[in-house]
């Protein structure tokens, strides 16, 4: 179970300040809902993927 900051708390922070747990949790959450989120959600998922790649984390997380 995820115990951390909510998306509301994180949305105004740069992704570089998110923890790995936050990135992984929200990547999984948005990926599971990808067919249902709007373009803002899709863009956030793309940015999270990019941040994970910048940190050299495998994309399967």
PyMOL commands that set and color helices and strands:
alter all, ss='L'
color gray80, all
select helices_A, chain A and resi 7-10+15-17+20-32+39-54
alter helices_A, ss='H'
color red, helices_A
deselect
rebuild
show_as cartoon
